Every structure is written in C-alpha cells, then in structure tokens.
Amino acid sequence: MRYDPDHKLQTRQRVLRVAAHAIRSDGPTRVGVAGVMREAGLTHGGFYAHFQSKDDLVAAAITQMFADSLAHWRNAQQHAGDGGDEAGMVAYLRQYLSAAHRDAPGLGCPIAALASEVPRLDEAARDAFAAGSQQLTQVLADALERLGHDDAAALAVSVLSELVGTLAMARCEPDRARSEAVLAGSRRQLGRRLHLEIDA
C-alpha cells in the first residue's frame, strides 16, 4: 500500500512524540526502538522508513521536545490576553514552577529532563539540545528586554538556570510539602528579581 507524504509525516510525528515522552521519562539510554514503535502502534520494521538509527531518533526527538516547549511559551502568551509580555511571563513562570509540571516529567522541560544526560549523547543529539536551549533562552531574553530589563541575555540564562534547577530539586524531594515549598520559594524570588506578581 502506498501512502501520501502527509501520512508519512504524521506517522513520523507520532513516533517522535512517543519517543520524546519516553526519553524525558526514562532517559535516552533506556529507551528502545522496539518499545517506541510498539507504543506508537507501529511495527519495529517500519522504523527505518523514518529514521536511520536510534541516535537519529533521539536527536529528532530532542528537537521535537524544544518545539513543544516553545509551544508552551506561545500558549502562555496567548492566554495572557491583553496583559502583554508581563502577564505572559507570569503565566509561563507559574506553569514552569508548578506541581503539575513537577509531576509530569514525560511532558515537561527537556533541559530539566536531559541536562545530565546530554554530555554522554552523540554529536547530533548534543547539537539538537544546544540549538533548542539557545532558542528557548533567546525567546526568554527577548521578552525580558521588552519588559525593560538590562542585560536581558545574561538575565535569561540566569532565570532559565533557576527554573531548571528548582524543578530538578522539587522532583528529587520525596516530601511533597517540602517539594512544593521549593517551588513556591523560587516563584517568590523570581517575582522579586523580575518585579512580577508570580506567586499569587
């Protein structure tokens, strides 16, 4: 049976979304091609119609993860309505430093999920991670600059580092109340630094 190009693209996207979830949840080294294809409802043999190797899949899935993260950013801006950049930034930071994000590592920030794994991955995966991180940082920097912050590029790196580190700490804390205190503390500190009402 011959499929049109749209069908092949849709199938590839389905595999990428399954792989992205599995890689975030379990780490790239513990994800197998057969399991990803099975979860996507496809045969193992169909894998090579879309990817050259598992390394190729991992690199493409990392690119997909960052595309999803940027979509979360855009969604936060849209839901902010007339509040503009300030409301959009508040919405994004609240979502990032939320219990819901903490409890959904398979759907969350790729930097928090993969930062410790990336140095051991192949060059294509590292390049995909670097490109995605730079793009996310630039989007954040642009918004901070529009909000009137000086040295927005360096501030964006600092803010993103705090977000990632806070999320990682909250996920590692077994006591739920202490974990939520970690998230709340970072929301308060970022609110003070950025002159935003985040922890409301």
TIDREN-14705 format. One record per residue (C-alpha): x, y, z. Coordinates in steps of 0.1 Angstrom, whole numbers. Layout:
N
<xx = X	yy = Y	zz = Z>
...
# end
This chain:
200
<xx = 0	yy = 0	zz = 0>
<xx = 13	yy = 34	zz = -10>
<xx = 8	yy = 63	zz = 14>
<xx = 8	yy = 100	zz = 6>
<xx = 36	yy = 123	zz = 20>
<xx = 12	yy = 137	zz = 47>
<xx = 6	yy = 102	zz = 61>
<xx = 44	yy = 96	zz = 64>
<xx = 49	yy = 129	zz = 81>
<xx = 21	yy = 123	zz = 105>
<xx = 35	yy = 88	zz = 113>
<xx = 69	yy = 103	zz = 119>
<xx = 54	yy = 129	zz = 143>
<xx = 36	yy = 102	zz = 162>
<xx = 68	yy = 83	zz = 167>
<xx = 87	yy = 114	zz = 177>
<xx = 61	yy = 123	zz = 204>
<xx = 62	yy = 88	zz = 218>
<xx = 100	yy = 89	zz = 218>
<xx = 101	yy = 124	zz = 234>
<xx = 79	yy = 113	zz = 262>
<xx = 99	yy = 81	zz = 268>
<xx = 133	yy = 99	zz = 266>
<xx = 121	yy = 125	zz = 291>
<xx = 107	yy = 99	zz = 315>
<xx = 133	yy = 72	zz = 313>
<xx = 164	yy = 88	zz = 297>
<xx = 177	yy = 82	zz = 262>
<xx = 199	yy = 52	zz = 271>
<xx = 170	yy = 33	zz = 285>
<xx = 147	yy = 38	zz = 256>
<xx = 144	yy = 11	zz = 229>
<xx = 133	yy = 14	zz = 193>
<xx = 110	yy = -16	zz = 196>
<xx = 92	yy = -2	zz = 226>
<xx = 88	yy = 32	zz = 210>
<xx = 74	yy = 17	zz = 178>
<xx = 50	yy = -5	zz = 197>
<xx = 37	yy = 24	zz = 218>
<xx = 32	yy = 43	zz = 186>
<xx = 11	yy = 14	zz = 172>
<xx = 37	yy = 5	zz = 145>
<xx = 59	yy = -24	zz = 137>
<xx = 96	yy = -24	zz = 145>
<xx = 104	yy = -30	zz = 108>
<xx = 88	yy = 4	zz = 99>
<xx = 113	yy = 23	zz = 120>
<xx = 138	yy = 27	zz = 92>
<xx = 113	yy = 43	zz = 69>
<xx = 116	yy = 73	zz = 92>
<xx = 150	yy = 72	zz = 110>
<xx = 185	yy = 60	zz = 102>
<xx = 192	yy = 48	zz = 137>
<xx = 183	yy = 52	zz = 173>
<xx = 208	yy = 81	zz = 176>
<xx = 189	yy = 98	zz = 147>
<xx = 156	yy = 92	zz = 166>
<xx = 170	yy = 107	zz = 198>
<xx = 183	yy = 138	zz = 181>
<xx = 150	yy = 143	zz = 163>
<xx = 130	yy = 137	zz = 195>
<xx = 151	yy = 163	zz = 213>
<xx = 143	yy = 188	zz = 186>
<xx = 106	yy = 179	zz = 190>
<xx = 108	yy = 185	zz = 228>
<xx = 120	yy = 220	zz = 223>
<xx = 94	yy = 227	zz = 197>
<xx = 68	yy = 216	zz = 223>
<xx = 85	yy = 239	zz = 250>
<xx = 82	yy = 268	zz = 226>
<xx = 46	yy = 260	zz = 220>
<xx = 40	yy = 261	zz = 258>
<xx = 56	yy = 296	zz = 258>
<xx = 34	yy = 307	zz = 230>
<xx = 3	yy = 293	zz = 247>
<xx = 12	yy = 312	zz = 279>
<xx = 14	yy = 344	zz = 258>
<xx = -19	yy = 338	zz = 241>
<xx = -37	yy = 330	zz = 274>
<xx = -23	yy = 362	zz = 289>
<xx = -46	yy = 382	zz = 267>
<xx = -43	yy = 419	zz = 270>
<xx = -18	yy = 417	zz = 298>
<xx = 10	yy = 416	zz = 272>
<xx = 46	yy = 404	zz = 280>
<xx = 42	yy = 408	zz = 317>
<xx = 12	yy = 386	zz = 320>
<xx = 27	yy = 361	zz = 296>
<xx = 59	yy = 359	zz = 316>
<xx = 39	yy = 354	zz = 348>
<xx = 18	yy = 327	zz = 332>
<xx = 49	yy = 309	zz = 319>
<xx = 68	yy = 310	zz = 352>
<xx = 38	yy = 299	zz = 372>
<xx = 33	yy = 269	zz = 349>
<xx = 70	yy = 260	zz = 349>
<xx = 73	yy = 262	zz = 387>
<xx = 40	yy = 242	zz = 393>
<xx = 33	yy = 209	zz = 410>
<xx = 17	yy = 198	zz = 377>
<xx = 50	yy = 203	zz = 358>
<xx = 70	yy = 187	zz = 386>
<xx = 47	yy = 156	zz = 384>
<xx = 48	yy = 152	zz = 346>
<xx = 85	yy = 147	zz = 337>
<xx = 75	yy = 129	zz = 305>
<xx = 58	yy = 161	zz = 292>
<xx = 80	yy = 187	zz = 308>
<xx = 110	yy = 209	zz = 301>
<xx = 137	yy = 190	zz = 281>
<xx = 165	yy = 209	zz = 298>
<xx = 155	yy = 197	zz = 332>
<xx = 149	yy = 162	zz = 319>
<xx = 181	yy = 158	zz = 299>
<xx = 208	yy = 182	zz = 311>
<xx = 227	yy = 155	zz = 330>
<xx = 224	yy = 130	zz = 301>
<xx = 234	yy = 152	zz = 271>
<xx = 272	yy = 151	zz = 276>
<xx = 271	yy = 114	zz = 270>
<xx = 250	yy = 115	zz = 239>
<xx = 263	yy = 117	zz = 203>
<xx = 271	yy = 149	zz = 185>
<xx = 237	yy = 152	zz = 167>
<xx = 218	yy = 149	zz = 200>
<xx = 241	yy = 174	zz = 217>
<xx = 237	yy = 198	zz = 187>
<xx = 199	yy = 195	zz = 188>
<xx = 199	yy = 202	zz = 226>
<xx = 222	yy = 232	zz = 222>
<xx = 201	yy = 247	zz = 194>
<xx = 169	yy = 242	zz = 213>
<xx = 183	yy = 256	zz = 245>
<xx = 196	yy = 287	zz = 227>
<xx = 163	yy = 292	zz = 210>
<xx = 143	yy = 290	zz = 243>
<xx = 168	yy = 313	zz = 260>
<xx = 165	yy = 338	zz = 232>
<xx = 127	yy = 339	zz = 234>
<xx = 130	yy = 345	zz = 271>
<xx = 156	yy = 372	zz = 266>
<xx = 135	yy = 390	zz = 241>
<xx = 106	yy = 391	zz = 265>
<xx = 128	yy = 403	zz = 294>
<xx = 142	yy = 430	zz = 271>
<xx = 107	yy = 442	zz = 262>
<xx = 99	yy = 443	zz = 299>
<xx = 127	yy = 468	zz = 304>
<xx = 154	yy = 446	zz = 320>
<xx = 191	yy = 454	zz = 314>
<xx = 214	yy = 428	zz = 300>
<xx = 184	yy = 406	zz = 291>
<xx = 206	yy = 379	zz = 275>
<xx = 225	yy = 372	zz = 307>
<xx = 194	yy = 375	zz = 328>
<xx = 176	yy = 350	zz = 306>
<xx = 204	yy = 324	zz = 312>
<xx = 202	yy = 331	zz = 349>
<xx = 164	yy = 328	zz = 351>
<xx = 163	yy = 296	zz = 330>
<xx = 190	yy = 281	zz = 352>
<xx = 170	yy = 288	zz = 383>
<xx = 139	yy = 273	zz = 367>
<xx = 157	yy = 242	zz = 357>
<xx = 175	yy = 238	zz = 390>
<xx = 143	yy = 244	zz = 410>
<xx = 123	yy = 219	zz = 391>
<xx = 151	yy = 193	zz = 395>
<xx = 153	yy = 199	zz = 432>
<xx = 115	yy = 197	zz = 436>
<xx = 114	yy = 164	zz = 418>
<xx = 142	yy = 150	zz = 440>
<xx = 125	yy = 159	zz = 472>
<xx = 104	yy = 130	zz = 485>
<xx = 83	yy = 150	zz = 509>
<xx = 56	yy = 166	zz = 489>
<xx = 52	yy = 196	zz = 512>
<xx = 89	yy = 204	zz = 511>
<xx = 89	yy = 199	zz = 474>
<xx = 61	yy = 224	zz = 470>
<xx = 79	yy = 248	zz = 493>
<xx = 109	yy = 247	zz = 469>
<xx = 87	yy = 257	zz = 440>
<xx = 70	yy = 284	zz = 460>
<xx = 103	yy = 298	zz = 472>
<xx = 116	yy = 301	zz = 437>
<xx = 84	yy = 318	zz = 425>
<xx = 88	yy = 344	zz = 452>
<xx = 124	yy = 350	zz = 445>
<xx = 119	yy = 353	zz = 407>
<xx = 90	yy = 376	zz = 413>
<xx = 112	yy = 399	zz = 433>
<xx = 140	yy = 398	zz = 408>
<xx = 118	yy = 405	zz = 378>
<xx = 93	yy = 428	zz = 395>
<xx = 64	yy = 405	zz = 388>
<xx = 35	yy = 392	zz = 408>
<xx = 42	yy = 355	zz = 403>
<xx = 33	yy = 337	zz = 435>
<xx = -4	yy = 347	zz = 436>
# end
